[in-house]
Amino acid sequence: MHIFDVLEVWTRSIEAIFNASGVILKFDRSQVDRPNPSCSLNLRYDDHEADLIIWESGEAEFAVGKADGEVSQMHFDDVRNRKELSAILSRLAEFIVLSRSKQS
């Protein structure tokens, strides 16, 4: 299974949880005929936004921004590595925790 497939399956499997928490989710893949195809995931909640881009090479960029302009960005050398992939998925799941804590 390709890393893009892994991210898409994970995203689709918890999409209902994100939606129930008020998180807007968008997943997209680039055209496969590009030199280094990619997929992207965007999450939005309230004044927070997270963007994840993963390239076929395994490199990834993950950025979290707030309405006040504060941005935290991380680079991953190879998210085909389970440790790096789990770190990204954990950070994405933090959006659920954030949104649920604001609902309480």
Buried (B, 14 or more C-beta within 10 A) or exposed (E): EEBBEBBBEBBEEBEEBBEEBBBEBEBEBBEEEEEEBBBBBBBBBEEBBBBBBBBBBBBBBBBBBEEEEEEEEBEBEEBBEEEBBEBBBEBBBEBBEBBBEEEE
